[in-house]
Amino acid sequence: MNNNNNSKKPVQPNKENDKEAGNILFKRLLSDKLNTIDDLKHAQANLEKNMKYTHKPSKATLAFTLAEDLINECIYNVVMDAHREIKKENSICQICQTKCKHYVKKPGLDIWGKSYNASTLPFYECANCQKSISATRYAPHLEKCLGLSGRQSSRVASRRIQNAEHASLFIWQFPLNTGANVFKRFKREDLKPGESACCPYTVYDCVKSGNKGDIVDFAFHTKVNGVQSDSFTLTVPGGGWLNVNGDDRFDLSYEAFNPDGSHFNSQYLKGVHYTFN
């Protein structure tokens, strides 16, 4: 019976070993700090001992005094900073009512306790070229993209900015009656200030299986200096065309025409969100 009772008792974790290991670590850290304090006290004692033999004020006396003040100030700063950080970690924030200053200090983790590897790295959009760059490569990429990492990158960035100083127009065609997606471009991709471009569309271009007068909904976006500025939609009759004008401010204006050359009262909607390739 005694053997059965002993076998049924749950196994208790060995807390004594954990406590002993914690005490050993604490004693080791305490010993290191005490040794540091003893070294500082020894240096201070030597300074005071040597200063007794200097009867008259001299440069040596002034140097010893300044050194002593600097050592004391360094000690006080380290102690106060450590005390402040520990106090913040253990206290509750008055704003969020949580221990928001308590950071994780385990190896291999960030201050929020997250572990990242090559497959879980976050991606951020470059502020200059709008490409998705991993977090570890974002800073060097941005430096190179802005032309700040060397003479060659500066030349490449200057050439890119010079080539992008115009308004670009892309078009994504969506026929309302068929639902087919056809990606088209204007004959002139780049529009400089004061220039215009004409975009004629035949029945086959607009509506592959429909009448010449069918209304087609086009989604546009414009780029100014290489940065996407606006996105919107226009309605255009099949067989008609669009006329696009660029002004001095790199803004674009549009006119829609019927197949016979008369103006078409196009429906205009700005701020439409489409995905462009």
C-alpha positions in Angstrom: 0.0 0.0 0.0 2.8 2.4 0.8 4.4 1.8 -2.6 1.1 2.5 -4.4 0.6 5.8 -2.5 4.1 6.9 -3.3 3.7 6.2 -7.0 0.5 8.3 -7.2 2.1 11.4 -5.8 2.7 14.1 -8.4 6.2 15.0 -9.3 7.0 18.4 -7.8 9.4 20.8 -9.7 12.7 21.2 -8.1 12.4 24.8 -7.1 15.4 24.6 -4.8 17.8 24.2 -7.7 16.3 27.1 -9.6 16.5 29.3 -6.5 20.1 28.3 -5.9 21.0 29.0 -9.5 19.4 32.5 -9.2 21.3 33.2 -6.0 24.6 32.2 -7.6 23.9 34.5 -10.5 22.9 37.4 -8.2 26.1 36.9 -6.1 28.2 36.9 -9.2 26.7 40.1 -10.4 26.9 41.7 -7.0 30.6 40.7 -6.7 31.4 42.3 -10.1 29.7 45.6 -9.0 31.4 45.6 -5.7 34.8 45.1 -7.3 34.1 48.1 -9.6 33.1 50.2 -6.6 36.3 49.1 -4.8 38.4 50.1 -7.7 36.8 53.5 -7.8 37.3 53.9 -4.1 40.9 52.9 -4.4 41.5 55.5 -7.2 39.8 58.1 -5.0 42.0 57.2 -2.0 45.1 57.5 -4.1 44.0 60.9 -5.4 43.4 62.1 -1.9 46.7 60.7 -0.6 48.7 62.4 -3.3 46.9 65.7 -2.8 48.0 65.9 0.8 51.6 66.4 -0.3 50.8 69.4 -2.5 50.8 72.3 -0.1 50.3 75.0 -2.6 47.6 75.1 -5.3 49.0 73.9 -8.6 48.0 72.3 -11.9 48.3 68.9 -10.3 45.9 69.8 -7.5 43.4 71.1 -10.0 43.7 68.0 -12.2 43.1 65.7 -9.2 40.1 67.7 -8.2 38.6 67.6 -11.6 39.3 63.9 -12.0 37.6 63.2 -8.6 34.5 65.2 -9.6 34.3 63.5 -13.0 34.5 60.0 -11.4 31.8 60.9 -8.8 29.6 62.3 -11.5 29.9 59.2 -13.7 29.1 57.0 -10.7 26.0 59.0 -9.8 24.8 59.1 -13.5 25.1 55.3 -13.9 23.3 54.7 -10.6 20.5 57.1 -11.3 19.9 55.8 -14.8 19.8 52.2 -13.7 17.4 53.2 -10.9 15.2 55.1 -13.2 15.0 52.3 -15.8 14.2 49.7 -13.2 11.5 51.9 -11.6 9.9 52.5 -15.0 9.8 48.8 -15.8 8.0 47.9 -12.5 5.6 50.8 -12.4 2.3 51.2 -14.2 2.0 54.0 -16.8 -0.4 56.7 -15.9 -1.5 57.1 -19.5 -2.1 53.5 -20.7 -2.4 51.9 -17.3 0.0 49.1 -18.3 3.7 48.3 -17.8 4.6 49.8 -21.2 8.2 50.3 -20.3 8.8 46.7 -19.5 10.9 45.3 -22.4 11.9 41.8 -23.1 15.6 41.2 -22.6 15.9 37.6 -23.7 18.6 36.7 -26.4 17.3 36.3 -29.9 14.1 38.4 -29.3 13.4 42.0 -29.9 12.2 44.3 -27.1 8.6 43.2 -27.8 9.4 39.5 -27.5 9.1 38.7 -31.2 11.6 36.5 -33.1 12.2 37.2 -36.8 13.9 35.0 -39.4 14.4 35.3 -43.1 10.8 34.2 -43.9 9.0 36.4 -41.3 10.8 39.7 -41.8 8.3 42.6 -42.3 8.4 44.5 -45.6 8.1 48.3 -45.9 7.4 50.4 -49.0 10.2 52.6 -50.2 9.4 56.3 -49.9 11.1 57.0 -53.2 10.4 54.1 -55.6 7.4 52.5 -53.9 9.0 49.0 -53.9 8.5 46.6 -51.0 11.8 46.1 -49.2 12.6 43.9 -46.2 13.3 45.5 -42.9 17.0 44.5 -42.9 17.6 45.9 -46.4 15.4 49.1 -46.1 18.0 51.5 -44.9 20.8 50.6 -47.4 18.2 50.5 -50.2 16.8 53.9 -49.4 20.3 55.3 -49.2 21.1 53.9 -52.6 17.7 54.9 -54.1 18.2 58.5 -53.1 21.8 58.5 -54.4 23.5 59.0 -51.1 25.6 55.8 -50.9 28.3 56.8 -53.5 29.1 58.6 -56.7 27.7 55.9 -58.9 24.4 55.7 -57.0 24.1 59.5 -57.1 24.4 59.4 -60.9 21.8 56.7 -61.2 19.4 58.5 -58.9 19.9 61.8 -60.8 19.3 60.1 -64.1 16.1 58.5 -62.8 14.8 61.8 -61.5 15.6 63.5 -64.7 13.8 60.9 -66.8 10.8 60.9 -64.4 10.1 64.7 -64.7 7.0 64.3 -66.8 3.4 63.0 -66.4 2.8 59.3 -67.3 -0.6 58.0 -68.2 -1.6 54.3 -68.1 -5.0 52.9 -68.9 -6.8 49.8 -67.8 -9.8 48.9 -69.9 -12.9 47.1 -68.5 -15.8 46.6 -71.0 -19.0 46.7 -69.1 -21.0 44.4 -71.3 -18.5 41.5 -71.7 -16.5 41.7 -68.4 -13.3 41.0 -70.3 -10.2 42.7 -68.9 -7.9 44.2 -71.6 -4.8 46.1 -70.6 -4.1 49.0 -73.0 -1.7 51.9 -73.1 -1.8 55.3 -74.8 0.4 55.8 -77.9 2.3 58.4 -75.9 3.3 57.2 -72.5 5.1 60.4 -71.5 3.4 63.7 -71.5 5.6 66.8 -71.0 4.1 70.2 -70.1 2.0 71.6 -72.9 1.9 68.3 -74.9 -1.2 66.3 -75.7 -1.9 62.7 -76.7 -4.8 61.1 -78.6 -6.0 57.6 -77.8 -8.4 56.2 -80.5 -10.2 53.0 -79.8 -12.0 50.8 -82.4 -14.9 48.5 -81.7 -12.5 45.6 -81.4 -10.4 47.5 -78.9 -13.3 48.6 -76.7 -15.9 45.9 -77.1 -14.9 42.7 -78.8 -18.5 41.5 -79.1 -20.8 44.5 -79.2 -22.0 47.6 -81.0 -20.0 50.6 -82.0 -21.9 52.9 -79.7 -21.4 50.7 -76.5 -20.2 52.7 -73.5 -16.9 51.5 -72.0 -15.6 52.3 -68.5 -11.9 53.1 -68.4 -9.9 53.3 -65.2 -6.8 55.6 -65.2 -4.0 56.6 -63.0 -1.4 59.3 -63.5 2.2 59.6 -62.4 3.9 62.9 -61.7 7.7 62.7 -61.4 7.4 59.0 -61.1 4.9 59.1 -58.2 1.3 58.0 -58.7 -0.9 61.1 -58.1 -4.5 60.4 -59.2 -6.8 57.5 -60.1 -10.3 57.8 -61.6 -12.6 56.5 -64.2 -14.1 57.9 -67.5 -16.9 56.6 -69.7 -16.0 56.5 -73.4 -18.1 55.3 -76.4 -16.8 52.4 -78.4 -15.1 53.6 -81.6 -14.5 57.1 -80.1 -11.3 58.4 -78.6 -9.8 60.3 -75.7 -7.7 63.5 -75.9 -5.3 64.1 -73.0 -3.5 67.4 -72.4 -0.7 68.2 -70.0 -0.2 71.7 -68.5 2.7 73.4 -66.9 1.9 71.9 -63.5 2.0 68.4 -64.8 -1.8 68.1 -64.4 -3.8 66.2 -67.0 -7.1 67.2 -68.6 -9.2 64.8 -70.6 -11.8 65.1 -73.4 -13.9 62.3 -74.8 -15.2 62.2 -78.4 -17.8 60.1 -80.3 -16.9 58.2 -83.4 -18.2 61.0 -85.6 -15.9 63.6 -83.8 -18.5 65.2 -81.6 -17.9 65.7 -77.9 -19.1 63.0 -75.6 -20.3 64.0 -72.1 -18.1 61.6 -70.2 -18.9 60.6 -66.6 -16.0 61.4 -64.4 -15.3 59.8 -61.1 -12.1 60.5 -59.1 -10.5 58.4 -56.3 -11.3 55.0 -57.7 -9.0 52.3 -56.3 -7.8 49.8 -58.9 -4.8 47.5 -59.0 -2.5 48.4 -61.9 0.3 46.2 -63.1 
